[in-house]
Amino acid sequence: MQLVVAGALVDDSGRWLMHRRPHHKHHGGLWEFPGGKVESGENPCFALVRELAEELGIEVNPMHCEPCGFAHDMAENGGSGIVILLYTIRSWSGVPAALEGGAIDWFEPVKVGELEKPPLDVALAARLFEKEGR
């Protein structure tokens, strides 16, 4: 089972940051919450802080990572499955930039729902906005 972490960054205007995957990658061209794989023995929250620094060039205090929910895809045909842990982040230092390819943009909750996303990000967005009361 592969453990992945993702950050739902929200700005003061209530817009959410989404990352568009580079076209040459799996789910290329689809929008997702930024994040990445948790390394063996790594704390998920610290993995998210590391991933956001690498992908977006921002600094996040681990104390500002609020657990929000998770989504999983059980593997078929003996492959490994995936679990994504989503954290809400309301505070960080720096200006997010797409450092590893693709694109980033800020969206109102309704627009996030309309974006083409991988299946697990569809589930994560639904849980996030249900929890946020939107």
ROVEXDO-621691 format. One line per 8 residues: number of its first residue (from 1); for each residue z, x negated, y negated of N, C-alpha, C, O, CB. Coordinates in steps of 0.1 Angstrom, whole numbers, plus 5000, padded with zeros to 4 digits. Glycine has a CB too. Example, Ala and Ser with C-alpha at 12.3 -4.5 7.8 and 13.67 -1.06 7.14 Angstrom:
BEGIN
1 = 5078,4868,5057,5078,4877,5045,5078,4868,5033,5085,4858,5033,5090,4887,5045; 5071,4872,5022,5071,4863,5011,5079,4871,5000,5080,4866,4989,5057,4859,5006
//
This chain:
BEGIN
1 = 5000,4992,5012,5000,5000,5000,5000,4991,4988,5008,4982,4986,5012,5010,5000; 4991,4994,4979,4990,4986,4966,4997,4993,4955,4995,5005,4953,4975,4984,4962; 5007,4986,4949,5014,4992,4938,5008,4987,4924,5005,4976,4922,5029,4987,4938; 5005,4997,4916,4999,4995,4903,5008,5002,4892,5014,5012,4895,4984,5001,4903; 5008,4996,4880,5015,5001,4869,5005,5004,4858,4995,4998,4856,5026,4992,4864; 5009,5015,4850,5000,5019,4839,5009,5023,4827,5020,5028,4829,4990,5030,4843; 5004,5021,4815,5011,5024,4803,5004,5035,4795,4992,5034,4792,5013,5012,4794; 5012,5045,4792,5007,5056,4783,5012,5053,4769,5023,5058,4766,5011,5071,4789
9 = 5004,5046,4761,5008,5043,4748,5005,5054,4738,4994,5059,4738,5001,5030,4743; 5015,5058,4730,5013,5069,4721,5016,5064,4707,5026,5057,4705,5021,5082,4724; 5007,5067,4697,5010,5062,4683,5017,5073,4676,5021,5083,4681,4996,5059,4676; 5020,5070,4663,5028,5079,4655,5021,5092,4652,5027,5102,4648,5031,5072,4641; 5008,5093,4654,5000,5105,4652,4999,5113,4664,4993,5124,4664,4986,5101,4647; 5005,5109,4675,5004,5116,4688,4992,5114,4696,4988,5122,4704,5006,5131,4685; 4985,5103,4692,4972,5100,4700,4976,5090,4711,4985,5082,4709,4962,5094,4690; 4969,5090,4722,4971,5082,4733,4960,5072,4735,4948,5075,4734,4972,5091,4746
17 = 4964,5060,4739,4954,5049,4741,4949,5050,4755,4956,5051,4765,4961,5035,4739; 4936,5050,4756,4929,5050,4769,4919,5038,4769,4914,5033,4759,4921,5063,4771; 4918,5032,4781,4909,5021,4784,4897,5025,4792,4898,5032,4802,4917,5009,4791; 4885,5021,4787,4873,5024,4795,4869,5012,4803,4868,5001,4798,4861,5028,4785; 4869,5015,4816,4866,5004,4826,4852,4998,4824,4843,5005,4822,4868,5008,4840; 4851,4985,4825,4838,4978,4825,4829,4984,4835,4833,4988,4846,4839,4963,4826; 4816,4986,4832,4807,4992,4841,4805,4986,4855,4802,4992,4864,4794,4994,4835; 4807,4972,4855,4805,4965,4868,4817,4966,4877,4816,4961,4889,4802,4951,4865
25 = 4828,4972,4873,4840,4973,4882,4840,4987,4889,4833,4996,4885,4853,4971,4873; 4849,4988,4899,4852,5001,4906,4856,5011,4895,4864,5008,4886,4863,4999,4917; 4850,5023,4896,4852,5034,4886,4847,5029,4872,4852,5034,4862,4867,5037,4885; 4837,5021,4872,4832,5016,4859,4827,5027,4850,4821,5037,4855,4820,5007,4862; 4830,5026,4837,4826,5036,4828,4836,5047,4826,4835,5055,4817,4813,5042,4831; 4846,5048,4835,4856,5059,4834,4868,5054,4826,4871,5042,4825,4861,5063,4849; 4875,5064,4820,4887,5061,4812,4899,5061,4820,4901,5070,4829,4887,5071,4800; 4909,5052,4817,4921,5052,4824,4933,5047,4815,4930,5043,4804,4920,5042,4836
33 = 4945,5049,4820,4956,5043,4813,4956,5028,4816,4954,5024,4827,4970,5050,4817; 4958,5019,4806,4958,5005,4808,4969,5000,4817,4980,5006,4817,4958,4997,4795; 4967,4990,4825,4977,4984,4833,4971,4976,4844,4959,4971,4842,4986,4996,4840; 4978,4974,4855,4972,4966,4866,4982,4965,4878,4992,4972,4879,4968,4953,4861; 4978,4956,4887,4985,4954,4899,4999,4947,4897,5000,4939,4888,4977,4946,4909; 5008,4952,4905,5021,4945,4906,5020,4934,4916,5016,4936,4927,5033,4956,4909; 5024,4922,4912,5024,4911,4921,5036,4911,4931,5046,4918,4928,5024,4897,4913; 5034,4905,4942,5045,4905,4952,5058,4900,4946,5059,4889,4940,5041,4895,4964
41 = 5068,4908,4948,5082,4905,4943,5084,4907,4928,5095,4904,4923,5085,4890,4946; 5074,4912,4921,5075,4915,4907,5081,4928,4904,5078,4938,4911,5061,4913,4901; 5089,4929,4894,5095,4941,4889,5084,4950,4883,5077,4944,4874,5107,4939,4880; 5082,4962,4886,5071,4970,4881,5071,4970,4865,5060,4969,4859,5071,4984,4886; 5082,4972,4859,5083,4972,4844,5078,4959,4838,5070,4959,4829,5097,4976,4840; 5082,4948,4844,5078,4935,4839,5063,4933,4842,5057,4926,4834,5087,4924,4845; 5059,4938,4853,5044,4937,4856,5036,4944,4845,5026,4940,4841,5041,4943,4870; 5041,4956,4841,5034,4963,4830,5034,4956,4817,5024,4955,4810,5040,4977,4829
49 = 5045,4950,4814,5046,4942,4802,5036,4930,4802,5029,4928,4793,5060,4936,4799; 5035,4924,4814,5025,4913,4816,5011,4918,4815,5003,4912,4808,5028,4906,4829; 5008,4929,4821,4994,4934,4822,4990,4938,4808,4979,4936,4804,4994,4946,4831; 4999,4945,4800,4995,4949,4787,4993,4937,4777,4985,4938,4768,5006,4958,4781; 5000,4926,4779,4998,4914,4771,4984,4908,4775,4977,4904,4766,5009,4904,4774; 4981,4908,4788,4968,4902,4792,4956,4911,4788,4946,4906,4783,4968,4900,4807; 4958,4924,4790,4946,4933,4788,4945,4937,4773,4933,4938,4768,4948,4946,4796; 4956,4939,4766,4955,4945,4752,4960,4935,4741,4958,4938,4730,4963,4957,4752
57 = 4967,4924,4746,4972,4915,4736,4984,4920,4728,4986,4915,4717,4961,4911,4726; 4991,4929,4734,5003,4934,4727,5016,4929,4734,5016,4926,4746,5003,4949,4726; 5027,4930,4727,5040,4926,4733,5048,4939,4734,5049,4947,4724,5048,4916,4725; 5053,4942,4746,5061,4954,4748,5075,4949,4753,5076,4941,4763,5054,4964,4758; 5085,4954,4747,5099,4952,4752,5101,4961,4765,5099,4973,4764,5110,4955,4741; 5105,4955,4776,5107,4963,4788,5116,4975,4786,5115,4985,4793,5113,4954,4799; 5125,4974,4776,5134,4985,4773,5126,4997,4768,5132,5008,4767,5145,4981,4764; 5114,4995,4763,5106,5006,4757,5096,5012,4767,5088,5020,4764,5098,5001,4746
65 = 5098,5008,4780,5089,5014,4791,5097,5025,4797,5106,5023,4805,5085,5003,4802; 5093,5038,4794,5100,5050,4799,5093,5055,4811,5081,5059,4810,5101,5060,4788; 5099,5055,4823,5092,5061,4835,5088,5075,4832,5095,5083,4827,5101,5060,4847; 5075,5078,4836,5069,5091,4833,5066,5099,4846,5068,5111,4847,5057,5090,4824; 5060,5091,4856,5056,5098,4868,5047,5088,4876,5046,5077,4873,5048,5111,4865; 5042,5093,4887,5034,5085,4896,5023,5094,4902,5024,5106,4903,5042,5078,4906; 5013,5087,4907,5002,5093,4915,4999,5084,4927,5000,5072,4925,4990,5097,4906; 4995,5090,4938,4991,5081,4949,4979,5087,4956,4976,5098,4956,5003,5080,4959
73 = 4973,5077,4963,4961,5080,4971,4964,5074,4985,4964,5062,4986,4948,5075,4965; 4966,5082,4995,4968,5077,5008,4955,5072,5014,4945,5079,5013,4975,5087,5017; 4955,5060,5020,4943,5054,5025,4938,5062,5037,4945,5068,5045,4945,5040,5029; 4925,5062,5039,4918,5068,5050,4912,5057,5058,4909,5046,5053,4908,5079,5046; 4910,5059,5071,4903,5049,5080,4910,5036,5080,4904,5025,5081,4889,5048,5075; 4923,5035,5079,4931,5023,5081,4931,5014,5069,4937,5003,5069,4925,5015,5092; 4925,5018,5057,4926,5010,5045,4939,5011,5039,4948,5019,5043,4915,5014,5035; 4941,5003,5028,4954,5004,5021,4953,5015,5010,4943,5017,5004,4958,4990,5015
81 = 4964,5021,5008,4965,5032,4998,4969,5026,4985,4971,5013,4984,4975,5043,5002; 4971,5034,4975,4975,5030,4961,4985,5039,4956,4984,5051,4957,4962,5028,4952; 4995,5034,4949,5005,5041,4941,5004,5036,4927,5006,5024,4925,5019,5040,4948; 5003,5045,4917,5003,5041,4903,5016,5047,4897,5018,5059,4897,4990,5046,4896; 5024,5038,4891,5035,5042,4883,5032,5043,4869,5027,5033,4863,5048,5033,4886; 5034,5054,4862,5030,5055,4848,5043,5055,4839,5053,5061,4842,5023,5069,4846; 5042,5047,4829,5053,5046,4819,5048,5050,4805,5037,5046,4802,5059,5031,4819; 5056,5057,4798,5053,5061,4784,5059,5050,4775,5070,5045,4777,5059,5075,4780
89 = 5050,5045,4766,5054,5035,4756,5052,5040,4742,5040,5043,4739,5046,5022,4759; 5062,5040,4734,5061,5044,4720,5063,5033,4710,5062,5036,4698,5072,5055,4718; 5066,5021,4715,5068,5010,4706,5063,4997,4712,5065,4994,4723,5083,5009,4702; 5056,4989,4703,5051,4976,4708,5048,4968,4695,5048,4973,4684,5038,4978,4717; 5045,4955,4697,5041,4946,4687,5027,4942,4689,5022,4939,4700,5050,4934,4686; 5019,4941,4678,5005,4937,4678,4996,4949,4678,5000,4961,4678,5003,4929,4691; 4983,4946,4677,4973,4956,4676,4965,4956,4689,4959,4946,4692,4963,4954,4664; 4965,4967,4697,4958,4967,4710,4943,4964,4708,4936,4969,4699,4959,4980,4717
97 = 4938,4955,4717,4923,4952,4717,4919,4951,4732,4928,4948,4741,4921,4939,4710; 4907,4954,4735,4902,4953,4749,4898,4939,4752,4887,4935,4750,4889,4963,4751; 4908,4931,4757,4906,4917,4759,4899,4913,4772,4893,4902,4773,4919,4910,4759; 4899,4923,4782,4893,4920,4795,4880,4928,4797,4877,4931,4809,4903,4922,4806; 4874,4932,4787,4861,4940,4788,4864,4955,4787,4875,4959,4786,4855,4937,4802; 4853,4962,4788,4854,4977,4786,4857,4980,4771,4853,4972,4762,4865,4982,4795; 4864,4991,4769,4866,4995,4755,4880,5002,4755,4885,5006,4766,4855,5004,4750; 4886,5003,4743,4898,5012,4742,4896,5021,4730,4887,5018,4721,4911,5003,4740
105 = 4903,5032,4730,4902,5041,4719,4915,5050,4720,4921,5051,4730,4889,5050,4719; 4918,5057,4709,4929,5066,4708,4924,5080,4708,4914,5083,4702,4937,5063,4694; 4931,5089,4715,4926,5102,4717,4938,5112,4716,4949,5109,4720,4920,5104,4731; 4935,5124,4710,4944,5135,4711,4946,5140,4725,4937,5137,4733,4940,5147,4702; 4957,5146,4729,4959,5150,4743,4948,5158,4749,4944,5156,4760,4972,5158,4744; 4942,5168,4741,4931,5176,4746,4919,5167,4749,4913,5170,4760,4927,5186,4735; 4916,5158,4741,4905,5149,4744,4907,5140,4756,4898,5138,4764,4902,5140,4732; 4920,5136,4758,4923,5128,4770,4919,5136,4783,4914,5131,4792,4938,5123,4770
113 = 4923,5149,4782,4920,5158,4793,4905,5160,4796,4901,5162,4807,4926,5171,4791; 4897,5158,4785,4882,5160,4787,4875,5147,4791,4863,5147,4795,4876,5164,4774; 4882,5135,4790,4875,5123,4794,4872,5122,4809,4880,5128,4817,4884,5111,4789; 4862,5115,4812,4859,5113,4827,4869,5101,4831,4868,5090,4825,4844,5109,4829; 4877,5105,4841,4887,5095,4846,4887,5094,4861,4882,5103,4868,4901,5100,4841; 4892,5083,4866,4894,5082,4881,4904,5093,4885,4912,5098,4877,4899,5068,4885; 4903,5098,4897,4912,5109,4902,4927,5107,4900,4933,5116,4896,4909,5111,4917; 4932,5095,4902,4946,5093,4900,4950,5094,4885,4961,5098,4882,4950,5079,4905
121 = 4941,5089,4876,4944,5091,4862,4943,5105,4857,4950,5109,4848,4934,5082,4854; 4935,5113,4864,4935,5128,4861,4949,5134,4864,4954,5141,4856,4924,5135,4869; 4954,5130,4876,4967,5135,4880,4978,5130,4870,4987,5137,4866,4970,5131,4894; 4977,5117,4867,4987,5111,4858,4987,5118,4844,4997,5121,4838,4985,5096,4856; 4975,5120,4839,4974,5127,4825,4980,5141,4826,4987,5145,4817,4959,5127,4821; 4977,5148,4837,4983,5162,4838,4998,5161,4838,5005,5169,4831,4978,5168,4851; 5004,5152,4845,5018,5150,4846,5024,5146,4832,5034,5151,4828,5023,5140,4857; 5017,5137,4826,5022,5132,4813,5023,5143,4803,5033,5145,4796,5013,5121,4808
129 = 5012,5151,4802,5011,5161,4791,5020,5173,4795,5025,5180,4786,4997,5165,4789; 5022,5175,4808,5032,5186,4812,5046,5182,4807,5053,5190,4802,5031,5188,4827; 5049,5169,4810,5062,5164,4806,5064,5163,4791,5075,5166,4786,5064,5150,4812; 5053,5160,4784,5054,5160,4769,5053,5174,4763,5055,5175,4750,5042,5151,4764; 5051,5184,4771,5050,5198,4765,5038,5201,4758,5038,5209,4749,5062,5200,4756; 5026,5195,4763,5014,5197,4756,5004,5204,4766,4993,5206,4762,5007,5184,4751
//
